Amino acid sequence: MNQRVTDLLRGARERLADAPRERIGDLQEGRRLLGIPRASRIAPRGTAWHLGVLLLTDGEVLATGDIVRSRAEVRRGFAAESQRRRAELAAAAARGGVPEGETVHIGWRPLDLDGLDARSAPLAVREGEALVRWSAAGGYMPLERYLDERIELLRHPPERA
């Protein structure tokens, strides 16, 4: 494992000790129980600090996936299939125990810190420097600077954010 990345993440965890965390979960598709289909739900998997394209837990670093805001299921018409799917995910979060209005991260994936190289994303190591790719279209930036900016935003969010 890249010692520089490990040190940066350890320092980030220390700085975030009293900062708010967000829920992470796994989508469990509904299965049949006695022939009756059950609705999907989002099962809780813990909490993490949300740092842009990264989710930092006490022991891992994860690449973000989708973010869902929990809300009760209601019947309504949708102009687009994507809207219907978002509503289904929001209802699945509520069924999984996420209080209404709170967010939960799903579709995240653990990052293998031992496998970081120049082409990995969102974290990479090039010529010994730890980097993060902050968007699919964006370039890489130094992980240390990225963490500094994201931790500052998390600890001191802009007004009305």
Stockholm file with secondary structure:
# STOCKHOLM 1.0

chainA/1-161         MNQRVTDLLRGARERLADAPRERIGDLQEGRRLLGIPRASRIAPRGTAWHLGVLLLTDGEVLATGDIVRSRAEVRRGFAAESQRRRAELAAAAARGGVPEGETVHIGWRPLDLDGLDARSAPLAVREGEALVRWSAAGGYMPLERYLDERIELLRHPPERA
#=GR chainA/1-161 SS CCHHHHHHHHHHHHHTTTSCCEEEEEEECCCEETTEECCCEEEEEEEEEEETTEEECSSCEEECCEEEECCCCCCCCCSSHHHHHHHHHHHHHHHTTCCTTCEEEESCEECCGGGCCTTCSSEEEETTEEEEECSSSSCEEEHHHHHHHHHHHHHSCCTTC
#=GC SS_cons         CCHHHHHHHHHHHHHTTTSCCEEEEEEECCCEETTEECCCEEEEEEEEEEETTEEECSSCEEECCEEEECCCCCCCCCSSHHHHHHHHHHHHHHHTTCCTTCEEEESCEECCGGGCCTTCSSEEEETTEEEEECSSSSCEEEHHHHHHHHHHHHHSCCTTC
//
